[in-house]
């Protein structure tokens, strides 16, 4: 039921669920007698909260939240306070440790949050894989460009050196038809002497 607190706020009160009146009404609604009715009542209530059996109809989310807050307190349920088990005649301590189970709606919310976290992590992984997938191609492209530039430099060096078919250099020729000073090959002493004698003989003939 709904109660209004001192501040005027309405809150759901579920304390009646574990009252003695509720427990006895539940016992009377059973079609057959139970061997351990106290434990059966506890299991039934927890099943409605968790829907662990897959068949029970869950409480409304706000009712569930109120019941969980109540049953997680470490105190003996009012319906069993100062009472003994009908079979064993030992004190009933149900509720003294508080329930640890999660409610149906509570678990669904946790599952949704966990799924959202997993989806976010997967999206981040896909983004990282895409970034890493582009990095090798950029490196390969850099290596290819460097190799191309190196080949062009070698080609320019060969062109600057110049070369014939046999790999020798061809010296440039000046206006007189002689090798220029830049590309002139050193002549032998004999060739220089022959050239000097021929020039002197020609000089003498012209003077005669």
GIGILIN-V665055 format. One record per residue. N is the residue number from 1. RES is the residue in one letter. BURIAL is I if it has 24 or more other C-alpha atoms within 12 Angstrom, else O. Layout:
# GIGILIN-V665055
N	RES	BURIAL
N	RES	BURIAL
This chain:
# GIGILIN-V665055
1	X	O
2	X	O
3	X	O
4	X	O
5	X	O
6	X	O
7	X	O
8	X	O
9	X	O
10	X	O
11	X	O
12	X	O
13	X	O
14	X	I
15	X	I
16	X	O
17	X	I
18	X	I
19	X	O
20	X	O
21	X	O
22	X	O
23	X	I
24	X	O
25	X	O
26	X	I
27	X	O
28	X	O
29	X	O
30	X	O
31	X	O
32	X	O
33	X	O
34	X	O
35	X	O
36	X	O
37	X	I
38	X	I
39	X	I
40	X	O
41	X	I
42	X	I
43	X	O
44	X	I
45	X	I
46	X	I
47	X	I
48	X	I
49	X	I
50	X	I
51	X	I
52	X	O
53	X	O
54	X	O
55	X	O
56	X	O
57	X	O
58	X	I
59	X	I
60	X	O
61	X	O
62	X	O
63	X	I
64	X	I
65	X	I
66	X	I
67	X	I
68	X	I
69	X	I
70	X	I
71	X	I
72	X	I
73	X	O
74	X	O
75	X	O
76	X	I
77	X	I
78	X	I
79	X	I
80	X	I
81	X	O
82	X	O
83	X	O
84	X	O
85	X	O
86	X	O
87	X	O
88	X	O
89	X	O
90	X	O
91	X	O
92	X	I
93	X	O
94	X	I
95	X	I
96	X	O
97	X	O
98	X	O
99	X	I
100	X	O
101	X	I
102	X	I
103	X	I
104	X	I
105	X	I
106	X	I
107	X	O
108	X	O
109	X	O
110	X	O
111	X	O
112	X	O
113	X	O
114	X	O
115	X	O
116	X	O
117	X	O
118	X	O
119	X	O
120	X	O
121	X	O
122	X	O
123	X	O
124	X	O
125	X	O
126	X	O
127	X	O
128	X	O
129	X	O
130	X	O
131	X	O
132	X	O
133	X	O
134	X	O
135	X	O
136	X	O
137	X	O
138	X	O
139	X	O
140	X	O
141	X	O
142	X	O
143	X	O
144	X	O
145	X	O
146	X	O
147	X	O
148	X	O
149	X	O
150	X	O
151	X	O
152	X	O
153	X	O
154	X	O
155	X	O
156	X	O
157	X	O
158	X	O
159	X	O
160	X	O
161	X	O
162	X	O
163	X	O
164	X	O
165	X	O
166	X	O
167	X	O
168	X	O
169	X	O
170	X	O
171	X	O
172	X	O
173	X	O
174	X	O
175	X	O
176	X	O
177	X	O
178	X	O
179	X	O
180	X	O
181	X	O
182	X	O
183	X	O
184	X	O
185	X	O
186	X	O
187	X	O
188	X	O
189	X	O
190	X	O
191	X	O
192	X	O
193	X	O
194	X	O
195	X	O
196	X	O
197	X	O
198	X	O
199	X	O
200	X	O
201	X	O
202	X	O
203	X	O
204	X	O
205	X	O
206	X	O
207	X	O
208	X	O
